[in-house]
Amino acid sequence: MASGFPPQKQESQPGKEHVMHPQPQYTNPDYKPSDKLRGKVALVTGGDSGIGRAVCHCFALEGATVAFTYVKAQEDKDAQDTLQMLRSVKTPDAEEPMAVAADLGFDKNCKRVVDEVVNAFGRIDILVNNAAEQYESSSVEEIDEERLERVFRTNIFSYFFTTRHCLKHMKEGGSIINTTSVNAYKGHDTLLDYTATKGAIVAYTRGLSLQLAKKGIRVNGVAPGPIWTPLIPASFGEEQVTKFGTQTPMGRAGQPIEVAPCYVFLACNDCSSYISGQVLHPNGGTVVNG
């Protein structure tokens, strides 16, 4: 896989996958599904593109019924593309995939999403908290109250809100998977507020896993390194994009499909029934000792 990318910049968040060059890889022809999630219902926030899209695709290949969220008016095209992809790989006994538009930074919107999914499918077995946004700043002095609240609402408030409503419909054997970041472990000087939310997600994952252990619901996280997703051209300048990921020991950025199998593993009780409160690190070889 190539290191670095052609110069490109998107002027607003959330980024759009369909205008990226090259397109992120959300699937792999060598991936061999084996009904790991057959009969399960999964909700993936931010599932229209990037890592979320790859997770949805793998979950569908593994037999799950998949619902995902996206940002209305800004991610409509990516959401429709993802729906088509999911329909094309849906297993015969899974329900039709569902896309739900929502700003997840607010509790009432998270409740509405969960209610829509449960009304359609009866329950939720797997929750992937994945939606996120990030902005560059050279100094903490540039981060004002409005932006700090916006980033925290999307990146960590939504995890609390969506989880609290999902738990009403999640039974023993359920799995919650939270997307954090390598930046929670090694820091990032120009993504300070984003990095702070990702550290909060690690602590949230550990605490929630202890709280839900007695209910038989496992809670884990995934901490990706630099992955080629719409967040990248929407966050960084053209020159940074050309070098994106080259600082890893593997010398390149990862693709969403290189991250998604971590979520399959953590969602599948046959694979990870004795794992909770842990974080997997698909990050190109960066040692974090976390």
C-alpha positions in Angstrom: 0.0 0.0 0.0 1.2 3.5 -0.9 2.6 5.9 1.7 1.3 9.4 1.6 -1.6 10.7 -0.5 -2.2 13.2 -3.3 -2.7 16.8 -2.0 -6.3 17.5 -1.2 -8.4 19.6 1.2 -12.1 19.6 2.2 -13.3 22.9 3.6 -15.8 21.6 6.2 -16.6 18.8 8.5 -17.8 16.1 8.4 -15.6 15.1 5.5 -17.1 13.4 2.4 -15.7 10.0 1.3 -17.0 10.1 -2.2 -14.8 13.1 -3.2 -11.6 11.6 -1.7 -8.7 10.4 -3.9 -7.9 7.6 -3.6 -11.1 6.3 -2.1 -10.6 4.7 1.4 -10.7 0.9 1.3 -13.7 -0.4 3.2 -13.5 -4.0 2.0 -11.0 -6.6 1.1 -11.6 -9.4 -1.4 -9.6 -11.8 0.9 -11.8 -11.2 3.9 -13.6 -14.5 4.7 -16.8 -14.1 6.6 -18.0 -17.0 8.8 -21.4 -16.0 10.3 -19.7 -14.5 13.4 -22.6 -12.1 13.9 -25.5 -14.0 12.5 -28.8 -13.0 14.1 -27.4 -9.9 15.8 -28.6 -6.3 15.5 -25.8 -3.7 15.4 -25.9 0.1 15.7 -22.9 2.0 14.4 -22.7 5.8 14.9 -20.9 7.6 12.2 -21.3 4.6 10.0 -21.7 6.3 6.6 -17.9 6.6 5.9 -14.4 5.9 7.0 -13.9 3.3 9.8 -17.7 3.3 10.5 -18.5 2.3 6.9 -15.9 -0.6 7.0 -17.3 -1.8 10.3 -20.8 -1.8 8.9 -19.7 -3.7 5.8 -17.9 -6.3 7.8 -20.8 -6.7 10.3 -23.2 -7.2 7.3 -20.9 -9.8 5.8 -20.9 -11.6 9.1 -24.7 -11.8 9.1 -25.7 -8.8 11.3 -28.6 -6.5 10.7 -27.0 -3.1 10.6 -28.2 0.4 11.4 -25.9 3.4 11.3 -26.1 7.2 11.8 -24.9 10.1 9.6 -25.1 13.9 9.5 -28.1 15.0 7.4 -27.5 17.3 4.4 -23.7 16.9 4.7 -23.3 13.1 4.5 -26.4 12.1 2.5 -24.4 10.8 -0.5 -22.0 8.8 1.6 -24.9 7.4 3.6 -26.8 6.3 0.5 -23.6 4.7 -0.9 -23.1 2.8 2.3 -26.7 1.6 2.3 -26.3 0.2 -1.2 -23.1 -1.6 -0.2 -24.8 -3.1 2.8 -27.8 -4.2 0.8 -25.5 -5.9 -1.7 -23.8 -8.1 1.0 -26.8 -8.6 3.3 -27.2 -12.2 4.3 -30.7 -13.8 3.6 -31.8 -13.9 7.3 -30.7 -10.3 8.1 -33.1 -7.3 8.0 -32.7 -4.4 5.5 -30.0 -2.0 6.7 -31.1 1.3 8.1 -29.5 4.8 8.0 -30.7 7.4 10.6 -29.7 11.1 10.3 -28.9 12.7 13.7 -26.7 15.2 15.5 -25.6 12.9 18.3 -24.3 15.6 20.5 -27.7 15.9 22.2 -29.5 13.3 24.4 -32.9 13.6 22.7 -31.4 12.9 19.3 -29.5 9.8 20.6 -32.8 8.5 22.2 -34.6 9.0 18.9 -31.9 7.0 17.0 -32.1 4.2 19.5 -35.9 4.2 19.4 -36.0 4.1 15.6 -33.6 1.1 15.5 -35.5 -0.8 18.3 -38.9 -0.1 16.6 -37.5 -1.6 13.4 -35.6 -4.6 14.8 -36.8 -5.2 18.3 -33.4 -4.8 20.1 -29.8 -3.9 19.9 -27.1 -6.5 20.5 -24.0 -4.5 19.4 -23.4 -0.8 19.8 -20.4 0.9 18.2 -19.8 4.4 19.4 -17.7 5.8 16.6 -18.9 9.3 15.5 -16.2 12.0 15.9 -14.9 15.4 14.8 -11.6 17.2 15.1 -10.0 20.5 14.4 -6.4 21.7 14.3 -5.1 24.4 16.7 -1.5 25.4 17.3 -2.3 26.6 20.9 -4.8 25.8 23.7 -5.5 29.6 23.6 -7.3 29.1 20.3 -9.8 26.7 21.6 -12.8 28.6 22.8 -15.8 27.4 24.9 -18.1 26.9 21.9 -15.6 24.7 20.0 -14.7 22.7 23.1 -18.3 22.0 23.8 -19.0 21.0 20.2 -16.1 18.5 20.1 -16.9 17.0 23.5 -20.6 16.7 22.6 -19.9 14.7 19.4 -16.9 12.7 20.7 -17.8 11.7 24.2 -21.3 13.1 25.2 -22.8 11.1 22.4 -21.1 7.9 23.7 -22.8 8.4 27.1 -26.2 9.4 25.6 -26.4 6.6 23.0 -25.2 3.9 25.5 -27.7 4.9 28.2 -30.6 4.5 25.8 -29.3 1.3 24.2 -28.9 -0.4 27.5 -32.7 -0.5 27.9 -32.8 -2.8 24.9 -29.5 -4.8 25.3 -29.4 -8.2 26.9 -26.8 -10.4 28.4 -24.2 -11.2 25.7 -24.3 -7.7 24.3 -21.2 -5.8 23.2 -20.3 -2.1 23.3 -17.3 -1.0 21.3 -16.0 2.6 21.6 -13.6 4.2 19.1 -10.8 6.0 20.8 -7.4 6.9 19.2 -3.7 6.3 19.4 -3.6 10.0 20.3 -5.1 9.2 23.7 -1.9 7.3 24.5 0.8 9.4 22.8 -0.8 12.8 22.7 -1.1 15.2 19.8 0.0 18.8 19.9 -2.4 20.3 17.3 -5.5 18.2 18.1 -5.7 19.0 21.8 -9.4 19.0 22.4 -9.9 15.9 20.1 -7.1 14.1 22.0 -8.7 15.0 25.3 -12.0 13.4 24.2 -10.2 10.3 23.1 -8.5 10.0 26.5 -11.9 10.3 28.1 -13.2 7.5 25.9 -10.5 5.2 27.2 -11.5 5.9 30.8 -15.2 5.7 30.0 -14.6 2.2 28.4 -12.8 1.0 31.5 -15.3 2.3 34.0 -18.4 1.2 32.0 -16.9 -2.3 31.5 -16.8 -2.7 35.3 -20.3 -1.3 35.7 -21.8 -3.7 33.1 -19.8 -6.9 33.9 -22.5 -8.2 36.2 -25.1 -7.7 33.4 -23.0 -9.9 31.0 -22.4 -6.9 28.6 -18.8 -6.5 27.5 -17.3 -3.0 26.8 -14.1 -2.5 24.8 -12.4 0.0 22.6 -10.4 0.3 19.5 -7.6 2.9 19.2 -6.8 3.4 15.5 -3.6 5.1 14.4 -3.5 7.3 11.3 -6.3 5.9 9.0 -7.3 7.2 5.6 -10.8 8.5 6.3 -12.8 11.7 5.4 -11.7 13.2 8.7 -8.2 13.6 7.3 -8.7 16.0 4.3 -11.4 17.8 6.3 -8.9 18.4 9.2 -5.5 19.0 7.7 -3.8 21.0 5.0 -2.8 19.6 1.6 0.9 19.2 2.6 0.1 17.3 5.7 -2.2 15.0 3.8 0.6 14.1 1.4 2.7 12.9 4.4 -0.2 11.4 6.4 0.7 8.2 8.2 4.4 8.2 7.1 5.6 8.7 10.6 4.4 5.2 11.8 6.8 2.3 12.1 5.1 0.8 9.0 5.7 4.0 7.1 2.1 4.4 5.9 -1.4 5.2 6.9 -3.9 2.4 7.5 -7.1 1.7 5.6 -10.5 1.4 7.3 -10.7 -2.3 6.4 -7.5 -2.9 8.4 -9.3 -1.6 11.5 -12.8 -3.1 11.0 -11.9 -6.7 11.9 -11.0 -5.5 15.4 -14.7 -4.6 15.8 -15.8 -7.9 14.5 -13.6 -9.7 17.0 -14.9 -7.6 19.9 -18.5 -7.9 18.8 -18.4 -11.7 18.5 -18.9 -13.6 21.8 -17.4 -16.7 20.3 -14.1 -14.8 19.7 -13.9 -12.4 22.7 -16.2 -13.6 25.5 -13.5 -13.2 28.2 -12.4 -9.7 27.0 -13.9 -6.5 28.5 -12.4 -3.1 29.5 -9.7 -3.5 26.9 -8.5 -1.5 23.9 -7.1 -2.9 20.6 -4.4 -0.9 18.8 -4.4 -1.1 15.0 -1.9 1.7 14.6 0.8 0.7 12.2 3.2 -0.5 14.8 3.3 2.3 17.3 4.0 0.9 20.8 1.8 2.5 23.4 2.0 0.2 26.4 -1.7 1.1 27.1 
